[in-house]
Amino acid sequence: MNIQKKYKYKNFVFLLINDFSLIAFSNALEPLRLANRQAQKELYTWKLMSETGENVKCSSGFFLKVDSTISEIDTDDFVIFCGGQNIKKYTTKKILNWIRKESRKKIYIGSICTGTYVLAKAGLINDISSTIHWENRESLKEEFEHLNISDAIYTIDKKWFSAAGGTASIDLMLNIISQDHGVNFAKKIADQVLHDSIRTEFDKQLPLIPNRVGVRNPRILTAIQIMELNIEEPLKPSDIALNLGISLRQLERLFQRFFKLSPKNYYMKIRLQKARHLLLQTEMNVLQIAMATGFTSSSHFSKCYKLEFEITPFKERGFSNREN
C-alpha cells in the first residue's frame, strides 16, 4: 500500500466498538501521537467515534469518551474499526450500512483485532488479503469460507489494511509512518515505545512449530504439521508414520521421548484445542464443532472434551455466555 497525501496531515477516525481491545487500540494511536512529538508539529490528527456517540466500554471495563457518532467524513481520512470481544453482537446493521457507503469514497479503511469481522460481514474484503487475531481466525474462516485470511501480524492490500491486535497495531502504524516520513523517523518512534524492531507484513502471529513446541527434531515437526493440516478428517498414526518413511513404533518412540504422549493422544490434544476455539469464538453448535474436528458424534466429542478440560462443551459455552 502506498499511502500518500498532498495535504499537511492525515486524519484517522477510530470507530470504537463495545468491548474493543484497549491494548490494540492504544498501540495504534500512540505511534501517531509520538510522531507529532518527534516532528514537533502536527503530522497526524485523530478522532474517536462510536455508533451512537455515547462513551464506549473496552474489554477491560473502562469507558472512553468519543468525539461523535458515525457520520460523514472527509475523503482524505483513514477509518479504523477497533474490535475485541463479542464482535458479532455489536456489529449492527447501522454500522454495516455506514461503512458500505463510506467504502465507495477514496478513503483508506482498516481494522485492528476483531474489527476485520465488520468488514467481512459488510462484504467489503472478499477479494483482498486480511488478518484477524489468531483466536478468531478459525471462526472467521468458518463463517466466510471465501475470504483470504492471512496469519500475518498485519496485512495491506490496496486501500484496505488490518492488524491482528496486541502489539501488531504498533507495527502497522509504524509502517504507515515510515512511508510518510522515512524508516529512520519510524525507528525513532519505535525506540520511544521500546519496540526493538519494526516487524513487516510477512511476520506471522504465532511462532513457528519449533518455537511453539520447543522441539527441533524434523520428523516430530513434520508429524505435527501433518496433524494440524488434517483436523476435520484425522489420519491414523500409521498413515502419518508412512508419510514420514518410518515405522509406527518409531513414531511412537519419538512422541514418548519428547512429549511423554502417544501420537494419538497428542493429535487428540490438537483437535480439542481447535474445538475449544470454535466453541468460544463461533456460533457453531456442538455437533458442528464435533464434525469440524474429526469426531463422529457429539457424545464422543463431549466425553473427550471433558477429559481434556474438565468441563463439558455444553457447560463451557453456557458459562462463557453468562460471563459475556
Secondary structure as UniProt FT lines:
FT   STRAND          10..16
FT   TURN            18..19
FT   HELIX           22..39
FT   STRAND          44..50
FT   STRAND          56..58
FT   TURN            59..60
FT   STRAND          63..64
FT   STRAND          68..69
FT   TURN            75..76
FT   STRAND          77..82
FT   TURN            85..86
FT   HELIX           87..90
FT   HELIX           93..102
FT   TURN            103..104
FT   STRAND          108..112
FT   HELIX           113..115
FT   HELIX           116..121
FT   TURN            122..123
FT   TURN            126..127
FT   STRAND          129..131
FT   HELIX           134..143
FT   TURN            145..146
FT   STRAND          148..150
FT   STRAND          154..157
FT   TURN            158..159
FT   STRAND          160..163
FT   TURN            166..167
FT   HELIX           168..181
FT   HELIX           183..192
FT   TURN            193..194
FT   TURN            201..202
FT   HELIX           209..213
FT   HELIX           218..229
FT   HELIX           237..244
FT   HELIX           248..259
FT   HELIX           263..281
FT   HELIX           286..292
FT   TURN            293..294
FT   HELIX           298..309
FT   HELIX           313..323
//
